[in-house]
Amino acid sequence: MLNQAPWTMVVSADSVTEDTVSIQDTVESTIAVEQEETLMSRDSKDEHIHSTKDNDGRNTEPSELSQSDSSEPVELNESTSSSSENEVRSQNETDAIENQTTEDPTENMASGTYGTSDWYITYDGVLHIGSGTFRSTSEINPWSRYRVKKIVFEGNVIAGEDSSYLFGNSGGTWADLTEIEGLDKLDTSRVTNMSGMFNNTRGLTKLDVSNFDTSNVTNMYAMFNGLFDLTSLDVSNFDTRNVTNMSLMFANVINIDKFDLSNFDTSQVTNMDRMFQGLNRVSSLDISSFDTSKVTNMSSMFSGM
């Protein structure tokens, strides 16, 4: 506790009277107050010194006590507890990021088997996939907990019938993905569901799906939705004869200025809701070959173009 500055008594001329006894009483009263505060300051200082000594007499940092008895446990309120949990969570996330960036980038961070395909992730965020057959992605894939920046197919892989959100971001899984290498090694001939397959993989700058076999696909909902950085997309060889849902298929692919959809067979499509929403760089779009006889929903199909 800081020592208080000595008192200074200022007496104005208006307050001076001829009553000497009254002045003496005032001075004596002031001195008594000063003495009492000096004693209180000394006691408080002694308590402070005691609180900063440990059992061996060494100085320690004083602890902050509440106004209640120091022997009572300090109760954390809800906001304090929440703050502490957030600090711990933030520290854990920071540690994880530091580990991923400080470890040897060529060392394996994780590995396993998905279906019959062996895979491993290195510390630089590259997912390596070996040959085999994928399970359907209705089951959460084992890579969802890692920050994958690049995918490399090192062998031929057969995709599962349900390949929805296989590379798509439905909750942060592929938020850092910028490149897929060897996608031509992925056999999609058995796939029936490609909904959200690349959904919101915003960092992808190029995507080669020209070799995709889509002859059995019925659902292409949001397949390429939200690929903000993509500048070209070749879907000219897509076989869409069995597709019924094309809702949001090309929505928000904002950096592409043209699409070749001349071979699209839309005779079975019932839903084209927001199919081309947000394509503000496309100056012309030829859909003259579209058969819309079965379409029941065209809501906002060209919204934002």
N, C-alpha and C positions, 0 to 999 in steps of 0.2 A: 504494500500500500504506500502510495506516494505521501511524503510529509506535506502537510498543508502549509501554505504560506502564512507568515505571522499576520495577525489581525492588525488593521489600521483603522483607528477610530477617527472619523471626521466629524467635527462639530461645527455646524454653521453658526454664523453670528446671530441669526434670529433665535436660535435655541438657547443662547447664553442668557442666564438670568442672574440676579443678585443672590439667588438662593444657593449658597455654597454647599449646604448639606445635601441638596438634591443632586449636585454634580458629583459629590463624593460617592453617593449611593450608586449612581450610574457607573462610575469607574470601577468600584468594587464588584459590582455585578458582572461587568465585562471581564474583569480579571478572573473571576470565578468560572465563567464560561470557558475562557481560554485554558485554564488549568484542567478543567474536566475534559475538553476535547483533546488536549495533549496526552492525558492518560489513556483515553480511548484509542488514539492513534498509536501509542506505544504497545497497547495490548494487541491491537490488530496486526501490527508489524511482527510481534512475537508469534502470533498464530500463523502468519504467512511464512515466516522462517521455519517453523515447525512442519508446515505442510510440504515444504520443499526439501526436507531431509528424509533419507531412508534410515533403516535400522542401523547402518554403519556410520551415519552422520554425513553421508555424501549428499550433495545437492541433486535434486531431481526436478523434473518439470512438475509444476503444480497442476493438480487435477481440478476440473471445473465441477463444482458441486451445485446442486439446486438449492433453493431457499429452504427446503426441508432439511431435517436431520441427516447428516452425512452418512449415518449408519444405515439408513433406509436404502434399498436398491433403487436405482434410477430406472424409471419406466420409459421405454421408447414409445412415442406415439406412432400412429399408423404411417404418417408421412415420413418420419425418420426411418422406420423399418423399410419402407418402400425404397427410400433413397439408398439405403445400405445395400439392398438387393440389386438395385440398378448398377451401383458401383462395382459390385462383384461380377455381375453379368458382363458389364463393359470391359472389365479387366480380363475376363476369360476370353472374350472375343478378340481383344488386343493381343493377348498371348498367342492365340491360334494364328492370327495373321502374321505375327512376328516369326513364329515357327515355320510357316509356309514360305516366308521370304528369306529367312536366314539359313535354312537347311540347304544341303547340296541339291540343286534343282533336278539332278538326274537320279536321285535316290527315290525309292518308292515311299509314298505317303500312305497308300492303301492298296489292297488287291483283293480279288475274289473271283467268283464265277457267276455269270448271269445266264440262266438257262444252261447251255453247254459251252458258252464263250468265256474264256479266261480274260480278265481285265486287270489293269493296274493304273494307278494315278501317281505321277511324279510330283515333287514339291513345286515345280513350276506351273502346276495346274493342267498338265496334259493327260488326258484319258486315252490309254492305249487299249484297243479291243482286238482280241484274237478271233480266229475262225470258230464257227459254231452256230447254234440256233438260239435266238432270243425267246424268252417267255413273253406272254402278253403283258403290256404295261398297265393292265388293270391292277397289277401288283406293283407297289412302289419299287422303282429300280434302286440298286444299291449305291448309286453315285449321287443321289439327291442331297446328301449331307455335305458334299464337297464343292468347292468353288472351281468348277471346270472352265478353263479358258480355251482349250482346243481339244478336239476329238480326232483321233487317228485310227482308222480301220486298217489293221495289219494283216487281216485275212478275210476270206469270204464269210459273210454272216447272213443267215436267213432270218428275216424279221417275223415277229409273231403276228397272228391274225389281228389282234388288237394292238396297234402301234400308236394309239392316241397319246399325245404329249411325250413321244419318245425323246425328242430333242426340244420339246416345247417348255416354256416357262409358265407353270401354273401355280407358282408359289416361291419363286426365287431360285429354283434349281439351276437354270441355265442363264442367270443374269449376267455372267461374265464371259459367256461363250462368244468367241469372235471368228472361229474357223472350224470347219469339218473337212478333214482330209481323207480321201479314199471312199467317198460316199457311193461311188460306182460299184463298190464291193458288197453293198447291201442289197440283198435279194428281197424285193417287196411283192413277189408274185402271189403270195398267200394272204396278203394283208387285205382286210375288209374295212378297217377303221383307221383313217389317217387324221381324225379330228385333232386340231391343236398340235399337230406333229412338230411344227417349228414356231408355235405361238409365242410371241413376245421375246424371241431371242434377238433382242434389239441390236446387239453388237455385231451380228453377222454382216459382213460386207459382200460376200459372194456365196452362192449356193448352187451347186450343180445337181439338179434332179432330172436331168435329161434322159437318164437311163432307168428311171423308175418304171416298174411294171404296175400299172394301176387298174388292170382289167377286172379285178375282183372287188375293188373299193366301192363302198356304198356311202361312206360318210367322209366329207372333206371340210367339215365345219371348222372355220378359223385356222385352217391349215397353215397359212402364211401370215396370219394377222399380226400386225405390229412389228414387222421387220423394218425398222426405221432406217437403218444404214445400208440396206440392200439397194444396189443400183441397177441390177438386171436379174431377170428370172425367166428361164426357158421352160415353158410347160407345153410347148407345141406338140410333143409326142404323147401327152397324157391321153389315156383311154378312159373316158368318163361315162361310158354307156350304162353303167349300173349305179352311178351316183345319184342319190336322192336329196342330199343336203349339201348345199354350197354356201350356206349362210356365213358371212364374214370371211369368206375364203381368201380374198385379197385385201381386206380392209386395212387401212393405215400403213400400206407399203409406200410411204410418202416420197421416196427418192427415185422411184421408177416412173418413166414417162411413156412407156408403151408395153403392151401385152399382145402376144400372138395367140388368140383363142379360136382360130379358124377351124381347128379340128375338134373342138369341144362338142361332145354329144350330150345335150341336156334334156333328152326326151323323157328321162325318168325323174328329173329334179322336181321337187315340190317346194323347196325352201331356198329362196335367193335373198333373204333378208340381209341388208347392209353388205352385200357381196363386194361392192367396189367403194365402200365408204372411205372418204378421206384421201382419195387419190388425186390430190390437187395439182400434180405435175403432168398428169395425163391430159393431153390436148384433144385426142380423139381415141375412140374405143370401138372397134368393129365387132359387134355381136350379132351381125345379120344372120349368122347360121344358127343362132340359139332357137331351140324348140321350147317354148314356154307353156305348152298346152296343159301340163300337169302342175304347173306352179300355182301354189295357193298363197304364198307370202312373198311379196316383193317390197316390203316396207323399207324405206330409206335405202334402196338398192344403190343409188348413185349419190347419196348424201355427201356433201363436202367436196365434190369434184368441181 
